[in-house]
Every structure is written in C-alpha cells, then in structure tokens.
Amino acid sequence: MFYLLNILIQMKILLNNQTLIKTLRPFSDIGFVPTMGGIHKGHISLINKSIKSNKKTIVSIFVNPKQFNSIKDFKSYPSSIKDDLTILKRIKKLDYVYIPKFKHIYENNKRSNIKIEKKYKILCAKFRKGHFEGVLDVMNRLTKKIKPKNIFMGEKDFQQFFLVKNFIEKRFDTKIIGCKTIRNRNNLALSSRNFLFKKKELKQVEKISNKFLKLKIKIKKIREINKFLQKSKKEIENFFDIKIEYLENRSIKNLSKSNKYKGSRIFLAYYFKDIRLIDNF
C-alpha cells in the first residue's frame, strides 16, 4: 500500500495549460514523450530513455483528431486513459503526465498554415491527406507549451520522425531523439493498433511481419531493389490476402527512393482486417 502511494505521489497528472505551465516553469532540462495513448512497451522504452537523459520527464496523452483522415479510424483508435495511467504509474521516476482536452491544445482556434513539401508527399503522406500537417501542427503546439530539451520518438513511423525532426529542430531549441522500433518475441513491431486484433488475428499479423522482414535479407544482393519489391508486393498480397499500400526502399537521409542497401530502409503500409499497419526495417 505504501509502495503504491509513493508512486502516486511521484507522478503528477496535469489536466490543463495553466497547471502545465506553472509546474514546468522552474525546469529547463525536460524530456518529452508525446503519445496518443494505447501505452505499450515501445512507449515505456521511450519514457525510460527520457528519464535517463533528462532531469524531468513528461508524457502527453492526446488523441489528435486533426491527424486522422478518417472519422472511423479516429473513433476506433485504441486509447483508455484509465489503462494508460495504470501502466504509467508503475514507471519509476516518471514525473508528469499531461492529459489535455481539445480546447487546451487548440485554444486560439487559429488555422494552421503548415504545409508538407511536395517531395515529402510520399509513403503515408500520399495515402493519408493532411495527416502529417496535423502531426506537425500538434507537435508545434505541444513544444511551445512544454519547452522540452529533448523529444523522444519511436522510429516505427520513420517518416513521421523524419518530418517532425526537420520541422521542430528548425523552430525550437529542442532535439528530436529517434529510438529504435521495439518488437515482440515474434518480431512484430509494437503498436497501439495491435490492441484491435484478436489473438488469432495477431498471430497472422506476426507471420506477415516476418515475411516482410525476410525481404531485408534478400535485397542485400539485388541491384534493382524497388523492382524486386514491387514483384514481392503482388506475391505477398496474393498469399496473405491483404492490401499493401506501399512497399519501397528509401534513403533514411532524405526519404528518396533508393536501390542501395546501405543507408536505406524498406518502408511499408498495409491493411489487415481493415486495420492499417506500418513498419520499416
């Protein structure tokens, strides 16, 4: 009982901007982990990295409607504040959790003029119109309020990490720290959307994930990597009866298409049971 009480005292929940600003004002060495909830081991890994690197660590939980291009996707996003707080309260030395409402983030109701450069309207930006504009807008607003020294983001959504890093580091005295993708024992990248699957479905998703991972080994000796991936895309779609939006090899430096193994990653997005999953490796 004393142990649980001690944890509750240690982690403070902030519910509005006034409390947030007042609480964080004395500190300059703040690590920030932005989330939309559905907390899993990937998030916990980011939080622990922040705790090791910064004097204070804050986690936000905010399901941002402006980065969804589908109302159905927004409404079905797996997030439970109660469950998330139960997990977060177990993390030693986590200082703050910020749980704003829509009005706290978009308090001035000012329309964003953020635009994605044409060369970056690829991968998820090509298929999810307005998605990254929404991500950059909310990250801009959160960074202004929190003023973190470091922001920790997973590399599972590498395009998001890449765009946020370029955007935020040009405008703020804040460093975006990319952290490796955390996978389960069957090599599936951890994602909040995984909670939407039943146990049998998750097993199938793990098989699909392993099939994609094997491509990374195969492309080592292939010259025309993207041609090979296009052929593999059709084969995998037919074998697993799934819809693949994209399967491309791209440079991690500028996200341009690449036929080189070194300095690049395979990026993919696909639908299984109407649930969209992304990965890169």
Backbone as CSV, one residue per row, in Angstrom:
resi,resn,N_x,N_y,N_z,CA_x,CA_y,CA_z,C_x,C_y,C_z
1,MET,0.826,-1.203,0.000,0.000,0.000,0.000,0.865,1.261,0.000
2,PHE,1.897,1.250,0.863,2.827,2.382,0.928,3.539,2.576,-0.411
3,TYR,3.895,1.435,-1.052,4.603,1.478,-2.341,3.748,2.162,-3.403
4,LEU,2.446,1.769,-3.481,1.542,2.356,-4.461,1.323,3.838,-4.186
5,LEU,1.224,4.202,-2.918,1.030,5.578,-2.510,2.226,6.429,-2.925
6,ASN,3.410,5.835,-2.770,4.658,6.517,-3.127,4.714,6.809,-4.630
7,ILE,4.250,5.846,-5.454,4.234,6.006,-6.912,3.262,7.127,-7.300
8,LEU,2.080,7.122,-6.649,1.080,8.122,-6.966,1.578,9.534,-6.659
9,ILE,2.323,9.669,-5.572,2.890,10.962,-5.191,3.952,11.372,-6.198
10,GLN,4.690,10.405,-6.670,5.816,10.672,-7.558,5.367,11.221,-8.917
11,MET,4.308,10.664,-9.498,3.845,11.057,-10.823,2.655,12.001,-10.710
12,LYS,2.789,13.195,-11.264,1.727,14.184,-11.179,0.964,14.259,-12.498
13,ILE,-0.363,14.275,-12.430,-1.203,14.356,-13.622,-1.623,15.806,-13.835
14,LEU,-1.339,16.321,-15.027,-1.647,17.707,-15.380,-2.787,17.717,-16.385
15,LEU,-3.852,18.460,-16.067,-5.068,18.393,-16.878,-5.375,19.650,-17.675
16,ASN,-4.606,20.722,-17.476,-4.865,21.942,-18.233,-3.579,22.734,-18.439
17,ASN,-3.637,23.749,-19.276,-2.445,24.514,-19.634,-1.885,25.323,-18.472
18,GLN,-2.761,25.866,-17.635,-2.307,26.670,-16.512,-1.432,25.836,-15.563
19,THR,-1.930,24.634,-15.235,-1.181,23.745,-14.347,0.113,23.294,-15.010
20,LEU,0.042,23.014,-16.312,1.217,22.580,-17.062,2.324,23.632,-17.005
21,ILE,1.986,24.876,-17.368,2.974,25.957,-17.420,3.550,26.247,-16.036
22,LYS,2.687,26.307,-15.037,3.125,26.584,-13.665,4.061,25.492,-13.149
23,THR,3.732,24.243,-13.462,4.516,23.106,-12.973,5.890,23.028,-13.642
24,LEU,5.929,23.276,-14.957,7.174,23.104,-15.717,8.069,24.343,-15.724
25,ARG,7.535,25.502,-15.335,8.282,26.762,-15.409,9.675,26.707,-14.764
26,PRO,9.858,26.068,-13.595,11.177,26.083,-12.953,12.241,25.220,-13.654
27,PHE,11.825,24.388,-14.628,12.750,23.393,-15.185,13.132,23.698,-16.642
28,SER,14.399,23.449,-16.958,14.870,23.631,-18.332,15.301,22.314,-18.967
29,ASP,15.580,21.319,-18.141,16.038,20.014,-18.644,14.873,19.025,-18.631
30,ILE,13.992,19.195,-19.630,12.765,18.382,-19.684,12.820,17.432,-20.877
31,GLY,12.521,16.168,-20.630,12.355,15.177,-21.689,10.871,14.956,-21.915
32,PHE,10.461,14.870,-23.172,9.040,14.789,-23.516,8.769,13.590,-24.416
33,VAL,7.757,12.806,-24.047,7.316,11.673,-24.866,5.852,11.900,-25.249
34,PRO,5.589,12.342,-26.493,4.208,12.545,-26.927,3.560,11.225,-27.326
35,THR,2.340,10.973,-26.849,1.625,9.742,-27.220,0.162,10.057,-27.482
36,MET,-0.500,9.105,-28.127,-1.957,9.168,-28.278,-2.605,8.086,-27.414
37,GLY,-1.876,7.658,-26.389,-2.412,6.614,-25.528,-2.175,5.239,-26.113
38,GLY,-2.904,4.254,-25.592,-2.658,2.872,-26.001,-1.235,2.487,-25.626
39,ILE,-0.852,2.851,-24.396,0.536,2.702,-23.942,0.979,1.237,-23.987
40,HIS,2.171,1.006,-24.582,2.745,-0.340,-24.658,4.249,-0.268,-24.368
41,LYS,4.936,-1.375,-24.515,6.361,-1.437,-24.164,7.231,-0.512,-25.011
42,GLY,6.781,-0.208,-26.219,7.511,0.741,-27.051,7.526,2.123,-26.419
43,HIS,6.356,2.562,-25.937,6.266,3.842,-25.246,7.124,3.833,-23.974
44,ILE,7.044,2.734,-23.242,7.801,2.630,-21.983,9.299,2.748,-22.237
45,SER,9.763,2.171,-23.349,11.169,2.279,-23.730,11.559,3.740,-23.957
46,LEU,10.700,4.502,-24.635,10.949,5.928,-24.878,11.005,6.700,-23.559
47,ILE,10.067,6.385,-22.672,9.996,7.071,-21.376,11.253,6.806,-20.557
48,ASN,11.699,5.558,-20.541,12.908,5.217,-19.773,14.148,5.905,-20.338
49,LYS,14.206,6.061,-21.656,15.334,6.783,-22.275,15.317,8.249,-21.848
50,SER,14.127,8.825,-21.787,13.989,10.209,-21.354,14.409,10.377,-19.896
51,ILE,13.976,9.454,-19.063,14.317,9.511,-17.632,15.828,9.453,-17.421
52,LYS,16.506,8.643,-18.217,17.967,8.523,-18.112,18.691,9.775,-18.600
53,SER,18.071,10.491,-19.544,18.748,11.613,-20.197,18.378,12.992,-19.652
54,ASN,17.237,13.089,-18.959,16.744,14.393,-18.511,16.372,14.392,-17.036
55,LYS,16.391,15.570,-16.443,16.064,15.682,-15.012,14.574,15.473,-14.763
56,LYS,13.756,15.935,-15.705,12.314,15.765,-15.598,11.779,15.147,-16.887
57,THR,10.788,14.273,-16.749,10.167,13.640,-17.915,8.656,13.809,-17.855
58,ILE,8.093,14.210,-19.002,6.645,14.355,-19.119,6.144,13.550,-20.312
59,VAL,5.020,12.883,-20.125,4.346,12.124,-21.178,3.014,12.812,-21.454
60,SER,2.674,12.985,-22.714,1.346,13.517,-23.039,0.483,12.396,-23.602
61,ILE,-0.807,12.471,-23.296,-1.788,11.561,-23.889,-2.865,12.427,-24.533
62,PHE,-2.869,12.431,-25.865,-3.842,13.232,-26.598,-4.088,12.605,-27.965
63,VAL,-5.305,12.113,-28.174,-5.659,11.556,-29.478,-6.068,12.735,-30.357
64,ASN,-5.169,13.092,-31.263,-5.317,14.314,-32.050,-6.216,14.092,-33.273
65,PRO,-7.432,14.632,-33.261,-8.346,14.389,-34.386,-7.856,14.964,-35.703
66,LYS,-6.992,15.964,-35.636,-6.550,16.653,-36.858,-5.540,15.856,-37.669
67,GLN,-5.043,14.745,-37.103,-4.113,13.938,-37.902,-4.766,12.667,-38.442
68,PHE,-6.066,12.567,-38.261,-6.821,11.444,-38.827,-7.545,11.914,-40.086
69,ASN,-7.437,11.126,-41.142,-8.182,11.468,-42.361,-9.413,10.586,-42.512
70,SER,-9.769,9.898,-41.424,-10.965,9.055,-41.409,-11.604,9.140,-40.024
71,ILE,-12.866,9.516,-39.976,-13.586,9.615,-38.694,-13.669,8.249,-38.032
72,LYS,-13.874,7.214,-38.851,-13.956,5.848,-38.339,-12.650,5.447,-37.654
73,ASP,-11.525,5.788,-38.276,-10.212,5.476,-37.712,-10.010,6.215,-36.393
74,PHE,-10.422,7.475,-36.357,-10.293,8.282,-35.136,-11.106,7.687,-33.988
75,LYS,-12.341,7.325,-34.281,-13.234,6.808,-33.236,-12.819,5.432,-32.734
76,SER,-12.161,4.666,-33.600,-11.775,3.302,-33.201,-10.364,3.226,-32.620
77,TYR,-9.672,4.378,-32.557,-8.292,4.347,-32.066,-8.273,3.830,-30.629
78,PRO,-7.439,2.824,-30.339,-7.455,2.167,-29.020,-6.749,2.976,-27.935
79,SER,-7.529,3.716,-27.177,-6.948,4.515,-26.106,-7.869,4.510,-24.889
80,SER,-7.327,4.132,-23.735,-8.075,4.140,-22.481,-7.221,4.841,-21.432
81,ILE,-7.638,6.019,-21.026,-6.871,6.803,-20.043,-6.640,6.008,-18.766
82,LYS,-7.678,5.297,-18.325,-7.575,4.513,-17.094,-6.476,3.454,-17.205
83,ASP,-6.497,2.687,-18.301,-5.484,1.644,-18.512,-4.093,2.244,-18.673
84,ASP,-4.016,3.360,-19.418,-2.722,4.001,-19.649,-2.104,4.490,-18.333
85,LEU,-2.922,5.099,-17.493,-2.404,5.615,-16.215,-1.962,4.489,-15.292
86,THR,-2.668,3.368,-15.342,-2.278,2.204,-14.535,-0.867,1.756,-14.909
87,ILE,-0.575,1.751,-16.220,0.760,1.357,-16.694,1.796,2.419,-16.339
88,LEU,1.468,3.679,-16.585,2.422,4.765,-16.365,2.786,4.933,-14.892
89,LYS,1.843,4.655,-14.007,2.108,4.795,-12.574,3.154,3.806,-12.065
90,ARG,3.389,2.742,-12.851,4.382,1.744,-12.450,5.805,2.148,-12.833
91,ILE,5.940,3.190,-13.643,7.273,3.588,-14.116,7.937,4.495,-13.085
92,LYS,9.015,4.010,-12.537,9.740,4.783,-11.527,10.337,6.038,-12.153
93,LYS,10.260,7.121,-11.436,10.871,8.410,-11.801,10.193,9.129,-12.967
94,LEU,9.011,8.654,-13.395,8.235,9.427,-14.360,7.576,10.570,-13.595
95,ASP,7.815,11.796,-14.025,7.386,12.956,-13.241,5.960,13.410,-13.535
96,TYR,5.640,13.559,-14.843,4.360,14.172,-15.180,3.670,13.477,-16.359
97,VAL,2.339,13.504,-16.309,1.524,13.073,-17.442,0.564,14.219,-17.755
98,TYR,0.604,14.672,-18.988,-0.248,15.777,-19.436,-1.396,15.205,-20.256
99,ILE,-2.633,15.427,-19.796,-3.817,14.892,-20.474,-4.731,16.061,-20.842
100,PRO,-4.420,16.745,-21.932,-5.225,17.913,-22.319,-6.498,17.531,-23.056
101,LYS,-7.427,18.442,-23.076,-8.602,18.322,-23.925,-8.322,19.080,-25.219
102,PHE,-9.190,18.904,-26.195,-9.021,19.558,-27.494,-8.847,21.074,-27.335
103,LYS,-9.646,21.681,-26.466,-9.608,23.146,-26.296,-8.290,23.631,-25.706
104,HIS,-7.592,22.749,-24.973,-6.308,23.142,-24.390,-5.203,23.176,-25.442
105,ILE,-5.299,22.281,-26.420,-4.295,22.248,-27.490,-4.583,23.326,-28.525
106,TYR,-5.839,23.404,-28.940,-6.217,24.350,-29.992,-6.965,25.535,-29.381
107,GLU,-6.373,26.121,-28.341,-7.043,27.169,-27.568,-7.299,28.442,-28.373
108,ASN,-6.381,28.784,-29.302,-6.595,30.021,-30.080,-7.442,29.792,-31.336
109,ASN,-7.742,28.520,-31.600,-8.597,28.155,-32.745,-8.069,28.705,-34.071
110,LYS,-6.768,29.033,-34.096,-6.151,29.593,-35.294,-5.863,28.481,-36.293
111,ARG,-6.199,28.725,-37.532,-5.991,27.720,-38.574,-4.500,27.577,-38.894
112,SER,-4.053,26.351,-38.989,-2.639,26.097,-39.268,-2.314,26.363,-40.733
113,ASN,-1.134,26.936,-40.972,-0.680,27.153,-42.356,0.499,26.237,-42.689
114,ILE,0.636,25.178,-41.915,1.734,24.231,-42.117,1.473,23.400,-43.377
115,LYS,2.475,23.320,-44.235,2.376,22.543,-45.470,3.564,21.588,-45.573
116,ILE,3.305,20.408,-46.107,4.371,19.437,-46.363,4.947,19.709,-47.757
117,GLU,6.274,19.737,-47.854,6.903,19.927,-49.160,6.484,18.810,-50.112
118,LYS,6.373,19.161,-51.380,5.923,18.214,-52.405,6.764,16.939,-52.414
119,LYS,8.082,17.071,-52.230,8.971,15.902,-52.284,8.721,14.917,-51.144
120,TYR,8.046,15.380,-50.074,7.747,14.501,-48.943,6.317,13.962,-48.966
121,LYS,5.570,14.286,-50.026,4.215,13.754,-50.145,4.275,12.351,-50.748
122,ILE,4.933,11.494,-50.004,5.193,10.111,-50.392,4.783,9.218,-49.236
123,LEU,4.859,7.902,-49.451,4.567,6.953,-48.369,3.233,7.307,-47.706
124,CYS,3.195,7.487,-46.389,1.920,7.753,-45.705,1.305,9.086,-46.124
125,ALA,2.135,10.076,-46.431,1.616,11.392,-46.831,0.830,11.309,-48.135
126,LYS,1.186,10.351,-48.980,0.492,10.157,-50.255,-0.902,9.565,-50.037
127,PHE,-1.010,8.684,-49.067,-2.268,7.960,-48.855,-3.137,8.544,-47.739
128,ARG,-2.547,9.395,-46.893,-3.304,9.984,-45.781,-3.234,11.508,-45.894
129,LYS,-4.089,12.061,-46.709,-4.087,13.502,-46.973,-4.299,14.292,-45.680
130,GLY,-3.380,15.228,-45.425,-3.496,16.103,-44.253,-2.965,15.506,-42.962
131,HIS,-2.574,14.230,-42.994,-2.133,13.549,-41.784,-0.922,14.230,-41.146
132,PHE,0.143,14.400,-41.917,1.368,14.953,-41.337,1.253,16.448,-41.050
133,GLU,0.403,17.148,-41.803,0.136,18.543,-41.456,-0.458,18.603,-40.041
134,GLY,-1.361,17.655,-39.740,-1.958,17.570,-38.405,-0.947,17.204,-37.342
135,VAL,-0.040,16.279,-37.675,1.008,15.868,-36.734,1.932,17.044,-36.417
136,LEU,2.399,17.732,-37.455,3.324,18.849,-37.249,2.659,19.992,-36.482
137,ASP,1.388,20.211,-36.757,0.644,21.262,-36.059,0.576,20.968,-34.560
138,VAL,0.189,19.755,-34.206,0.052,19.435,-32.779,1.412,19.381,-32.088
139,MET,2.450,18.903,-32.800,3.791,18.872,-32.209,4.327,20.285,-32.001
140,ASN,3.998,21.188,-32.917,4.375,22.592,-32.782,3.729,23.202,-31.534
141,ARG,2.446,22.932,-31.346,1.696,23.482,-30.212,2.188,22.887,-28.884
142,LEU,2.422,21.582,-28.861,2.891,20.930,-27.641,4.295,21.402,-27.249
143,THR,5.157,21.563,-28.255,6.530,22.007,-27.988,6.546,23.432,-27.442
144,LYS,5.676,24.283,-27.954,5.564,25.660,-27.452,5.165,25.675,-25.982
145,LYS,4.261,24.797,-25.598,3.754,24.767,-24.232,4.755,24.137,-23.258
146,ILE,5.361,23.026,-23.670,6.205,22.237,-22.764,7.657,22.725,-22.733
147,LYS,8.132,23.246,-23.864,9.517,23.719,-23.994,10.536,22.641,-23.571
148,PRO,10.455,21.463,-24.169,11.362,20.379,-23.769,12.764,20.552,-24.350
149,LYS,13.720,20.001,-23.651,15.093,19.958,-24.182,15.184,18.862,-25.238
150,ASN,14.532,17.723,-24.958,14.535,16.574,-25.863,13.128,16.022,-26.025
151,ILE,12.805,15.599,-27.243,11.565,14.867,-27.506,11.959,13.486,-28.011
152,PHE,11.378,12.452,-27.427,11.732,11.074,-27.770,10.620,10.464,-28.608
153,MET,11.004,9.982,-29.809,10.031,9.404,-30.731,10.536,8.071,-31.269
154,GLY,9.629,7.127,-31.414,9.981,5.834,-31.992,10.169,5.937,-33.492
155,GLU,10.991,5.053,-34.031,11.278,5.069,-35.468,10.383,4.121,-36.259
156,LYS,9.372,3.528,-35.615,8.452,2.663,-36.366,7.761,3.476,-37.456
157,ASP,7.336,4.685,-37.100,6.841,5.619,-38.111,8.008,6.552,-38.443
158,PHE,8.909,6.062,-39.290,10.142,6.798,-39.579,9.861,8.099,-40.333
159,GLN,8.879,8.079,-41.218,8.534,9.296,-41.960,8.067,10.383,-40.991
160,GLN,7.265,10.010,-40.016,6.804,10.964,-39.006,7.989,11.522,-38.228
161,PHE,8.865,10.630,-37.752,10.069,11.051,-37.019,10.899,12.020,-37.866
162,PHE,11.107,11.680,-39.133,11.913,12.483,-40.052,11.318,13.888,-40.219
163,LEU,10.016,13.963,-40.476,9.363,15.251,-40.705,9.308,16.099,-39.437
164,VAL,8.995,15.463,-38.315,8.934,16.196,-37.040,10.316,16.731,-36.662
165,LYS,11.340,15.916,-36.845,12.715,16.338,-36.530,13.105,17.576,-37.350
166,ASN,12.870,17.515,-38.653,13.207,18.650,-39.527,12.416,19.906,-39.167
167,PHE,11.157,19.726,-38.828,10.273,20.851,-38.529,10.598,21.480,-37.170
168,ILE,10.642,20.671,-36.132,10.808,21.177,-34.762,12.207,21.737,-34.514
169,GLU,13.229,21.038,-34.985,14.594,21.482,-34.698,14.951,22.795,-35.410
170,LYS,14.228,23.147,-36.455,14.452,24.426,-37.132,13.797,25.580,-36.381
171,ARG,12.791,25.272,-35.559,11.989,26.316,-34.924,12.192,26.446,-33.419
172,PHE,12.709,25.400,-32.795,12.854,25.413,-31.336,14.247,24.944,-30.925
173,ASP,14.611,25.298,-29.706,15.861,24.806,-29.127,15.580,23.440,-28.486
174,THR,15.148,22.527,-29.326,14.719,21.196,-28.886,15.310,20.147,-29.809
175,LYS,15.773,19.065,-29.228,16.362,17.967,-30.005,15.359,16.819,-30.092
176,ILE,15.157,16.304,-31.307,14.297,15.130,-31.505,15.181,13.894,-31.502
177,ILE,14.933,13.003,-30.553,15.731,11.791,-30.399,14.963,10.595,-30.967
178,GLY,15.482,9.993,-32.023,14.859,8.804,-32.606,15.283,7.550,-31.861
179,CYS,14.329,6.704,-31.549,14.600,5.469,-30.790,14.132,4.259,-31.593
180,LYS,14.917,3.204,-31.531,14.644,2.029,-32.372,13.276,1.419,-32.089
181,THR,12.738,0.794,-33.104,11.434,0.127,-33.008,11.530,-1.063,-32.058
182,ILE,10.593,-1.149,-31.137,10.530,-2.278,-30.206,9.582,-3.320,-30.788
183,ARG,10.046,-4.567,-30.825,9.263,-5.660,-31.384,8.986,-6.715,-30.322
184,ASN,7.923,-7.489,-30.540,7.653,-8.593,-29.607,8.540,-9.785,-29.967
185,ARG,8.399,-10.862,-29.255,9.298,-12.016,-29.453,9.122,-12.662,-30.830
186,ASN,8.012,-12.355,-31.511,7.784,-12.875,-32.864,8.045,-11.820,-33.940
187,ASN,8.816,-10.811,-33.582,9.300,-9.768,-34.500,8.254,-8.763,-34.976
188,LEU,7.079,-8.765,-34.380,6.066,-7.787,-34.766,6.342,-6.459,-34.058
189,ALA,6.372,-5.367,-34.828,6.568,-4.037,-34.245,5.399,-3.708,-33.322
190,LEU,5.714,-3.258,-32.103,4.664,-2.913,-31.155,3.939,-1.659,-31.624
191,SER,2.621,-1.699,-31.522,1.786,-0.592,-31.968,0.488,-0.598,-31.177
192,SER,-0.031,0.588,-30.906,-1.320,0.678,-30.212,-2.415,-0.016,-31.018
193,ARG,-2.285,0.000,-32.333,-3.306,-0.626,-33.186,-3.325,-2.153,-33.046
194,ASN,-2.249,-2.721,-32.544,-2.232,-4.174,-32.318,-3.312,-4.606,-31.330
195,PHE,-3.718,-3.685,-30.454,-4.764,-3.991,-29.469,-6.113,-4.251,-30.127
196,LEU,-6.251,-3.835,-31.387,-7.525,-4.002,-32.104,-7.726,-5.429,-32.628
197,PHE,-6.652,-6.224,-32.618,-6.728,-7.580,-33.159,-7.062,-8.618,-32.089
198,LYS,-7.774,-9.641,-32.514,-7.986,-10.805,-31.656,-6.700,-11.635,-31.667
199,LYS,-6.596,-12.571,-30.748,-5.368,-13.360,-30.596,-4.983,-14.085,-31.891
200,LYS,-5.948,-14.713,-32.553,-5.678,-15.452,-33.795,-5.232,-14.509,-34.907
201,GLU,-5.861,-13.351,-34.967,-5.512,-12.356,-35.982,-4.093,-11.843,-35.769
202,LEU,-3.737,-11.652,-34.511,-2.398,-11.159,-34.190,-1.324,-12.155,-34.631
203,LYS,-1.625,-13.432,-34.510,-0.685,-14.477,-34.953,-0.450,-14.371,-36.462
204,GLN,-1.520,-14.100,-37.186,-1.418,-13.952,-38.635,-0.602,-12.701,-38.994
205,VAL,-0.830,-11.622,-38.267,-0.075,-10.382,-38.494,1.410,-10.619,-38.235
206,GLU,1.730,-11.418,-37.251,3.132,-11.748,-36.957,3.771,-12.501,-38.126
207,LYS,3.003,-13.398,-38.738,3.507,-14.147,-39.904,3.778,-13.198,-41.074
208,ILE,2.861,-12.257,-41.270,3.018,-11.270,-42.349,4.257,-10.415,-42.096
209,SER,4.421,-9.987,-40.845,5.567,-9.158,-40.469,6.886,-9.882,-40.735
210,ASN,6.940,-11.156,-40.400,8.159,-11.941,-40.627,8.456,-12.120,-42.108
211,LYS,7.392,-12.213,-42.900,7.568,-12.322,-44.351,8.228,-11.053,-44.902
212,PHE,7.778,-9.903,-44.414,8.374,-8.633,-44.829,9.824,-8.523,-44.358
213,LEU,10.081,-8.929,-43.131,11.432,-8.836,-42.574,12.442,-9.657,-43.375
214,LYS,11.995,-10.760,-43.941,12.882,-11.615,-44.744,13.332,-10.915,-46.030
215,LEU,12.538,-9.941,-46.470,12.909,-9.187,-47.677,14.200,-8.407,-47.464
216,LYS,14.411,-7.967,-46.231,15.614,-7.189,-45.919,16.882,-8.010,-46.173
217,ILE,16.794,-9.299,-45.899,17.934,-10.185,-46.135,18.115,-10.414,-47.630
218,LYS,16.988,-10.588,-48.333,17.029,-10.895,-49.772,17.590,-9.755,-50.618
219,ILE,17.324,-8.512,-50.226,17.716,-7.389,-51.099,19.210,-7.061,-51.035
220,LYS,19.938,-7.690,-50.123,21.380,-7.418,-49.984,22.131,-7.577,-51.297
221,LYS,21.763,-8.595,-52.077,22.491,-8.911,-53.313,21.724,-8.536,-54.582
222,ILE,20.673,-7.717,-54.402,19.847,-7.352,-55.563,20.145,-5.919,-56.009
223,ARG,20.301,-5.738,-57.324,20.605,-4.414,-57.863,19.369,-3.524,-57.929
224,GLU,18.343,-4.023,-58.593,17.101,-3.257,-58.744,16.159,-3.589,-57.583
225,ILE,16.444,-3.002,-56.436,15.714,-3.347,-55.206,14.231,-3.029,-55.323
226,ASN,13.893,-1.838,-55.799,12.483,-1.444,-55.843,11.662,-2.240,-56.860
227,LYS,12.303,-2.679,-57.930,11.613,-3.576,-58.883,11.313,-4.909,-58.209
228,PHE,12.298,-5.395,-57.468,12.120,-6.648,-56.733,10.988,-6.517,-55.705
229,LEU,10.932,-5.377,-55.027,9.905,-5.159,-54.009,8.508,-5.076,-54.625
230,GLN,8.404,-4.491,-55.816,7.107,-4.416,-56.486,6.589,-5.809,-56.845
231,LYS,7.512,-6.660,-57.275,7.152,-8.049,-57.590,6.741,-8.784,-56.298
232,SER,7.508,-8.567,-55.233,7.223,-9.200,-53.938,5.888,-8.719,-53.375
233,LYS,5.579,-7.455,-53.613,4.328,-6.858,-53.137,3.120,-7.650,-53.639
234,LYS,3.096,-7.941,-54.919,1.979,-8.696,-55.511,1.903,-10.114,-54.955
235,GLU,3.057,-10.738,-54.797,3.107,-12.110,-54.281,2.593,-12.180,-52.839
236,ILE,3.018,-11.215,-52.009,2.607,-11.201,-50.595,1.121,-10.874,-50.475
237,GLU,0.650,-9.950,-51.297,-0.787,-9.606,-51.293,-1.633,-10.842,-51.601
238,ASN,-1.239,-11.578,-52.609,-1.998,-12.772,-53.007,-1.920,-13.879,-51.961
239,PHE,-0.730,-14.072,-51.394,-0.534,-15.167,-50.439,-1.312,-14.945,-49.143
240,PHE,-1.281,-13.707,-48.629,-1.930,-13.416,-47.343,-3.298,-12.764,-47.495
241,ASP,-3.698,-12.477,-48.725,-4.975,-11.811,-48.994,-5.060,-10.484,-48.230
242,ILE,-4.060,-9.645,-48.452,-4.016,-8.336,-47.816,-3.844,-7.257,-48.886
243,LYS,-4.086,-6.022,-48.492,-3.908,-4.880,-49.394,-2.689,-4.086,-48.928
244,ILE,-1.655,-4.037,-49.769,-0.444,-3.287,-49.448,-0.512,-1.926,-50.145
245,GLU,-0.406,-0.854,-49.369,-0.422,0.492,-49.960,0.923,0.806,-50.613
246,TYR,1.987,0.537,-49.900,3.314,0.757,-50.480,4.344,-0.193,-49.863
247,LEU,5.335,-0.529,-50.663,6.465,-1.361,-50.237,7.671,-0.857,-51.024
248,GLU,8.462,0.006,-50.395,9.515,0.739,-51.110,10.797,0.830,-50.291
249,ASN,11.907,0.844,-50.996,13.202,1.052,-50.348,13.583,2.526,-50.512
250,ARG,13.836,3.202,-49.394,14.118,4.635,-49.442,15.291,5.012,-48.535
251,SER,15.970,6.066,-48.922,17.104,6.586,-48.157,16.625,7.144,-46.816
252,ILE,17.362,6.857,-45.748,16.995,7.412,-44.438,17.467,8.867,-44.308
253,LYS,18.297,9.294,-45.236,18.821,10.671,-45.205,17.799,11.680,-45.713
254,ASN,17.101,11.336,-46.813,16.150,12.290,-47.396,14.847,11.662,-47.884
255,LEU,14.651,10.375,-47.606,13.438,9.619,-47.971,13.250,9.437,-49.475
256,SER,14.280,9.702,-50.254,14.178,9.465,-51.700,14.293,7.970,-51.986
257,LYS,13.685,7.522,-53.095,13.767,6.109,-53.466,15.219,5.722,-53.699
258,SER,15.572,4.517,-53.259,16.967,4.091,-53.356,17.054,2.623,-53.754
259,ASN,18.053,2.309,-54.550,18.344,0.913,-54.877,19.612,0.447,-54.160
260,LYS,19.972,1.185,-53.129,21.129,0.810,-52.317,20.662,0.176,-51.015
261,TYR,21.391,-0.815,-50.567,21.049,-1.487,-49.311,21.483,-0.629,-48.118
262,LYS,22.711,-0.125,-48.207,23.274,0.667,-47.121,22.630,2.060,-47.080
263,GLY,22.311,2.503,-45.864,21.751,3.846,-45.700,20.307,3.973,-46.118
264,SER,19.624,2.842,-46.228,18.209,2.880,-46.625,17.389,1.914,-45.777
265,ARG,16.095,2.034,-45.901,15.167,1.127,-45.211,14.035,0.763,-46.152
266,ILE,13.454,-0.402,-45.906,12.224,-0.782,-46.602,11.058,-0.203,-45.805
267,PHE,10.196,0.541,-46.475,9.015,1.139,-45.842,7.766,0.445,-46.366
268,LEU,6.823,0.185,-45.458,5.607,-0.492,-45.902,4.393,-0.046,-45.119
269,ALA,3.263,-0.132,-45.760,1.963,0.079,-45.124,0.995,-0.897,-45.754
270,TYR,0.183,-1.542,-44.925,-0.792,-2.500,-45.463,-2.003,-2.598,-44.545
271,TYR,-3.068,-3.126,-45.104,-4.308,-3.329,-44.349,-4.517,-4.811,-44.085
272,PHE,-4.820,-5.111,-42.829,-5.241,-6.462,-42.459,-6.503,-6.322,-41.614
273,LYS,-7.591,-6.938,-42.062,-8.892,-6.826,-41.374,-9.310,-5.349,-41.229
274,ASP,-9.077,-4.559,-42.250,-9.431,-3.133,-42.278,-8.630,-2.270,-41.306
275,ILE,-7.574,-2.844,-40.738,-6.713,-2.099,-39.818,-5.383,-1.821,-40.519
276,ARG,-4.987,-0.568,-40.542,-3.790,-0.157,-41.258,-2.555,-0.266,-40.370
277,LEU,-1.536,-0.949,-40.874,-0.295,-1.136,-40.134,0.871,-0.618,-40.962
278,ILE,1.869,-0.052,-40.289,3.079,0.418,-40.973,4.300,-0.181,-40.286
279,ASP,5.414,-0.199,-41.023,6.681,-0.673,-40.460,7.810,-0.207,-41.366
280,ASN,9.015,-0.333,-40.887,10.211,-0.117,-41.714,11.354,-0.882,-41.092
281,PHE,12.301,-1.301,-41.937,13.404,-2.110,-41.423,14.579,-2.069,-42.405
